[in-house]
Each structure stands twice: as structure tokens, then as C-alpha cells.
Amino acid sequence: MYEVIIIFLFSTLTLLMANEPITPLPQTVKVNHAKAELGKKLFFDPILSHDNTITCATCHDLNNGGDDGLKFSYGIRGQKGSVNAPTVYNACFNFRQFWDGRAKDLQEQASGPIENPVEMGSSFSEVIPKLQRSKYKKLFDAIYTNGITKQTITDAIAEYEKTLITPNSRFDKFLRGDKNALTQDEKDGYALFKSKGCVSCHHGKNVGGNLYSTFGIFNESSSEWLGRYNITHKKRDKYSFKVPSLRNVARTAPYFHDGRTYDLKEAVNIMSQYQLGRYITKEDISKITAFLQSLNGELPKNIEP
């Protein structure tokens, strides 16, 4: 009898979730733990940069929302970047990596900062010998039959980044059936998020990160950052960017690819006016912002090196 009740409740909950445009994050992601531990060491080690000053964690502070809280990040020799660093948290759920989607997955993305002259300013022809002369030779040889290569370095980093997920937000608990997990303002904010059209781009388990969209505010702009156009060189892709995940968005200011505002309410207002083309009241903005704050999930344990 109890088994029947449990099956019925599970089926009902599954049906209710299926009708929602957003689904809960999974509790875990399958990873190779040995590779992930190695990747974690690399993530926090400046050895990957040309002058041994910059780590992956420099721009992706795991205690600071998975980004660095800056409009633009700084690389070796104090060089300033030109695009806002996105969070590394839940990046494994994105359909592509980087704002312009030039990397197909986490492993392909991992090589980008290492070879970027402004960020780490190195190359794999430089990094590999450095690693071979260090403690890493034994660590790589124990896991990879071909030792230290570009492929194995990026594979390890990507495997670690798969562990950087933030499940069990209050909104996830709400979706799983705990109707008391959200305040009334947060519930109203979610209803507005759907009715106003925000959810047309920010949906799925990562509340975004699964499509490209043209940033409407730049339609008549002279912005130098052209998004997907820099990759495809197709006119239709001008000012088109990967839609960012809104998971932990209250922790990841500043917002947009150019980091134009640190104010979440202002970001909501900008998107309503220029992306959706509709007026939104201050009360509605407050409620949507309240909903967005419920997307803060649980940070992974043992994130320190």
C-alpha cells in the first residue's frame, strides 16, 4: 500500500515539474574523482600562467559566486580583460562555453584562458615542460597512460569543474514540492518571470545557458563586442550572446557581458525595457528580484585547495 502511495506521489510530482519551464538541478553529476582531484590542484595553481601569478581561481573565486566580482578581470602583468568573467558554477550544464559560444564544452574552454595573452599568457608548449618538472608528473602518470598533454591537462580541469554545481536552492525545493520554501513575494516574482517573458530565454535546469539571444540594447549601438559575430561573421549574429545562467545570480554581480551594472534590480529593468520591450513597475522588479535570490544554491564542500 505504501509503495503505491509513494509511486503515485512521485508520478504526480514528476507531472507537475514537467509543466514547469525550469527544472531542479540534479543533486550530483557523474565524475571521475581521481581526475577531478588532479583538476582541482591545477585549478588553484599559478603554474599554468606564463609568470606564475594567475590561476583559474583568480577569475573564478569559488567563495565569490564563481566569478571575481569585477567588471573586467585582470590577467598577467595587470592586463585588463574586455569581457565580464562568467561564473564557473553550474557551467557543466551550459550548452556551450564563453559568451560567444566558441568552446563546445568545458574541456575545450579550459585551454582558452591558458593561451589567452591577456589572461594567463602561456601556451601548452610552455606549460607541459613546467608540469613535467614538478610534482604533477607522478600525478598525471598515475591516471593517464600518455602522461601530461594538452588533452589530459584540460580533461582534468574539466572533470573538476563538473563538481562545481550548486543544487538545493530554495527554488529547487519549491519545484520538488515544498510550497513553503518560497515567500509569497518570491512566488509572485516567479509568476511574473514567466508572464513577462523572461523565461523565454532563461529556462531549463540552469535557468539559461542553453541558447543564444541577440542583446536588444545593442541593436542601435556601436559596441565593439559583437558576440557570436566574431565567430561566425554572419550579420544575423551581431550582438548575439549565449544566454547566461541565472543560478546564483544574486552572488555574481556585475551583470551582462560588459558588467554594466552591479544592481540586480537595474539589470532586471534593463532586460525588461530593452530585451522584452515592455514597461515594468518597481513593485514587479522587486518581486522578480526576490525570486532570483531564491536561486542561490548550496556551494560545494571542500572548495579550498
C-alpha positions in Angstrom: 0.0 0.0 0.0 2.8 2.4 1.0 4.7 1.6 -2.2 1.6 2.5 -4.3 1.2 5.8 -2.5 4.9 6.7 -3.0 4.7 5.8 -6.7 1.6 8.0 -7.0 3.2 10.9 -5.3 6.4 10.6 -7.3 4.4 10.4 -10.6 2.3 13.4 -9.6 5.4 15.5 -8.7 7.1 14.5 -12.0 4.0 15.6 -13.9 3.9 19.0 -12.1 7.6 19.5 -12.7 7.1 18.6 -16.4 4.7 21.6 -16.7 7.4 24.0 -15.4 9.8 25.7 -17.8 12.5 25.4 -15.1 13.6 22.1 -13.5 15.6 21.4 -10.4 19.4 21.0 -10.6 20.5 17.4 -10.2 22.0 16.6 -6.8 25.1 15.1 -8.3 27.0 14.8 -11.6 28.9 11.7 -12.5 32.7 12.4 -12.4 36.0 10.6 -12.3 37.1 11.5 -8.8 40.8 10.9 -9.4 40.8 13.2 -12.4 38.7 15.7 -10.5 41.2 15.9 -7.6 44.0 16.4 -10.1 42.0 19.1 -11.9 41.3 20.8 -8.6 45.1 21.1 -7.9 45.5 22.6 -11.4 42.6 25.0 -10.9 44.3 26.6 -8.0 47.9 26.5 -9.2 49.5 29.6 -10.9 51.9 27.2 -12.7 49.5 27.3 -15.7 50.2 31.0 -16.3 53.3 32.4 -18.0 54.7 34.3 -15.0 53.2 32.0 -12.3 50.8 34.7 -11.0 47.4 33.8 -12.3 45.2 30.7 -11.5 41.8 29.7 -12.8 40.5 30.7 -9.3 41.8 34.2 -9.8 38.9 35.0 -12.1 36.6 32.2 -10.7 36.6 32.7 -7.0 34.6 29.8 -5.5 33.8 31.8 -2.4 32.5 34.7 -4.5 29.8 33.3 -6.7 32.3 31.5 -9.0 33.4 34.8 -10.6 35.6 37.6 -9.4 33.1 40.4 -8.8 34.8 42.7 -11.3 33.5 44.4 -14.4 36.5 43.0 -16.3 39.2 40.6 -14.9 42.9 41.2 -14.8 45.5 38.8 -16.1 49.3 38.6 -16.1 51.2 41.8 -15.8 48.0 43.5 -14.7 46.4 43.4 -18.1 42.7 44.2 -18.2 40.3 42.0 -20.0 37.4 43.1 -22.2 34.5 40.9 -21.2 32.9 40.0 -17.8 34.1 36.7 -16.4 31.0 34.4 -16.1 30.6 32.1 -13.1 32.2 28.7 -13.2 29.4 27.3 -11.0 27.0 25.0 -13.0 28.9 25.7 -16.2 28.8 22.0 -17.0 25.1 22.5 -17.7 25.7 25.1 -20.4 25.2 24.0 -24.0 28.3 26.0 -25.0 31.1 27.9 -23.2 32.2 31.5 -23.3 29.8 34.4 -24.1 30.2 33.9 -27.8 29.9 30.1 -27.5 33.3 29.4 -29.2 34.0 26.4 -26.9 31.8 23.3 -27.3 32.4 22.0 -23.8 34.3 22.5 -20.5 37.4 20.8 -21.8 37.7 23.0 -24.9 37.0 26.0 -22.7 39.8 25.1 -20.3 42.5 25.8 -22.8 41.2 29.3 -23.6 42.5 31.2 -20.6 45.9 29.4 -20.6 46.6 30.5 -24.2 45.0 34.0 -23.9 47.8 36.6 -24.0 45.8 38.9 -21.6 44.7 36.2 -19.1 47.4 33.5 -18.4 49.6 34.4 -21.4 51.0 30.9 -21.7 51.0 28.0 -24.1 50.9 24.3 -23.8 54.4 24.1 -25.2 55.4 26.1 -22.1 53.1 24.6 -19.6 53.8 20.9 -20.3 57.5 21.0 -19.5 56.8 23.1 -16.3 54.4 20.4 -15.1 56.8 17.6 -16.1 59.4 19.1 -13.9 57.0 19.3 -10.9 55.0 17.1 -8.6 52.5 16.8 -11.4 54.4 14.3 -13.4 53.8 11.5 -10.9 50.1 12.5 -10.5 49.4 12.5 -14.3 51.3 9.3 -14.9 49.2 7.6 -12.2 46.0 8.5 -14.1 46.7 9.0 -17.7 48.7 6.4 -19.8 50.0 9.2 -22.1 51.0 11.4 -19.2 51.0 15.2 -19.4 49.5 16.6 -22.6 47.1 19.4 -23.6 44.4 16.8 -23.8 45.0 15.4 -20.3 45.5 18.8 -18.7 42.2 20.2 -20.0 40.4 16.9 -19.3 41.4 17.0 -15.6 40.4 20.7 -15.2 37.0 20.0 -16.9 36.4 17.0 -14.7 36.9 19.1 -11.6 34.6 21.8 -12.9 31.9 19.2 -13.3 31.8 19.0 -9.5 31.1 22.7 -9.2 27.3 22.5 -9.0 25.0 24.3 -6.6 21.9 22.2 -6.0 19.1 22.5 -3.4 18.3 26.2 -3.8 15.1 27.2 -2.1 13.6 27.4 -5.6 14.7 23.8 -6.3 13.0 22.7 -3.1 9.8 24.6 -4.2 9.9 22.8 -7.6 10.2 19.5 -5.8 7.0 20.1 -3.9 7.9 22.2 -0.8 5.5 25.1 -1.3 6.7 26.8 1.9 10.3 27.1 0.5 9.4 30.4 -1.1 7.9 33.6 0.3 4.8 35.0 -1.3 6.8 37.7 -3.0 9.2 35.1 -4.4 6.2 33.1 -5.8 4.8 36.2 -7.3 8.2 37.0 -8.7 8.4 33.6 -10.4 4.9 34.1 -11.8 6.0 37.5 -13.2 9.2 36.0 -14.5 7.0 33.7 -16.6 4.3 36.1 -17.6 6.6 38.9 -18.6 8.6 36.6 -20.9 11.9 36.3 -19.0 11.5 32.6 -19.1 11.5 32.5 -22.9 15.3 32.7 -22.7 16.0 31.7 -19.1 14.6 28.2 -18.7 15.7 24.6 -18.2 17.6 23.3 -15.2 20.3 26.1 -15.4 17.7 28.9 -15.9 19.6 29.8 -19.1 22.8 28.7 -20.7 21.1 26.7 -23.4 20.6 29.1 -26.3 21.9 32.3 -28.0 20.0 35.6 -28.0 20.5 39.0 -29.5 21.1 41.6 -26.9 18.4 44.1 -27.8 20.0 47.1 -26.1 22.8 47.0 -28.7 20.6 47.0 -31.8 21.4 50.6 -32.4 24.7 50.6 -30.6 28.3 50.9 -31.7 29.5 48.3 -29.2 32.8 46.8 -30.2 31.8 43.5 -28.6 29.9 41.7 -31.3 29.3 38.3 -29.6 28.7 35.4 -32.0 29.5 37.5 -35.0 33.2 37.3 -34.1 33.0 33.6 -34.6 30.5 33.2 -37.5 31.0 36.5 -39.3 27.3 36.4 -40.1 25.4 39.6 -39.9 22.5 38.0 -38.1 24.8 37.1 -35.2 25.8 40.6 -34.3 25.3 41.3 -30.6 24.2 37.7 -30.1 25.4 36.1 -26.9 24.9 32.8 -25.0 22.1 33.5 -22.6 23.7 33.3 -19.1 22.5 31.0 -16.4 20.6 32.8 -13.6 21.6 30.3 -11.0 23.2 32.2 -8.0 22.7 35.4 -9.9 22.4 37.4 -6.7 26.1 36.4 -6.0 27.5 37.1 -9.4 27.4 40.9 -9.9 28.2 42.8 -12.0 25.9 41.7 -14.8 25.9 41.3 -18.6 28.9 40.5 -20.7 30.2 44.1 -20.2 29.5 44.2 -16.5 27.5 47.4 -16.8 25.7 47.2 -13.5 26.2 45.8 -10.0 22.5 46.3 -9.2 20.3 43.3 -9.8 17.1 45.4 -9.9 18.7 47.6 -12.5 19.6 44.5 -14.5 16.0 43.3 -14.4 14.8 46.7 -15.5 17.3 46.9 -18.4 16.2 43.5 -19.7 12.5 44.3 -19.4 12.9 47.5 -21.3 15.4 46.6 -24.0 15.1 42.9 -24.3 11.4 42.4 -23.8 10.4 45.9 -24.9 7.9 46.4 -22.1 7.4 48.7 -19.1 7.8 47.1 -15.7 6.8 48.6 -12.3 9.1 48.9 -9.4 6.9 46.5 -7.5 7.3 43.9 -10.2 11.0 44.4 -10.3 11.3 43.9 -6.6 9.3 40.7 -6.8 11.3 39.3 -9.7 14.5 40.2 -7.9 13.2 38.4 -4.8 12.5 35.3 -7.0 16.1 35.5 -8.4 17.6 35.5 -5.0 15.9 32.2 -4.3 18.1 30.6 -7.0 21.1 30.7 -4.7 22.1 27.1 -4.2 24.4 25.2 -1.9 28.1 25.7 -2.6 30.2 22.5 -2.9 32.0 21.3 0.2 35.8 21.4 0.4 36.2 24.1 -2.3 39.5 25.3 -0.9 42.7 23.8 -2.4 
